């Protein structure tokens, strides 16, 4: 958490002209293949309805992603990748009411 705060303070200092421009690298986060969304949902062990609620999206949107008709936007892709990287934590949070779906 402190790293995030430090990073935000650096960005603020740059924006105020207090330090030289930072040389930041932009990383594009996207879902490469329709099977990635399905794989994350299956890894989590939830239905389409439950996964859609977890992501705060319409079930039809999730169906479109899983069938390759559309791709998740950047914000959704980041969330899907976070869930994928922390499946156990996500399951714990669901089971203990920290996340409600």
Phi, psi and omega in degrees: 000323180295326178298322179294315179298315179299318179296318178294323178295322176296316179298321179295314180299322177295314181298327180275359179076017182279341178224159177298158179305137178281146178263083185266144177263130178269131178246126178269124179254123176209162176272119186284325188219145181302331182292341180295318180295313179299317181297320179294316180298316180293322177299323179285335177077036181236161178287169176300319181299314181292320180293321177298319178295320179300321181273356182059047177230168176285144179301323180299322178298314178299316178302317179298320178296312184294333180264001175079012179285326176220168178242150175298146174288176185301316181297317179293320179299319178298314181297317179299317179293324176296315178300316180300320181282344182226049183301313182299318179295320179296315178298315178302314182296322178293310183297330183260012175074011178287322172245130178250132176227000000 
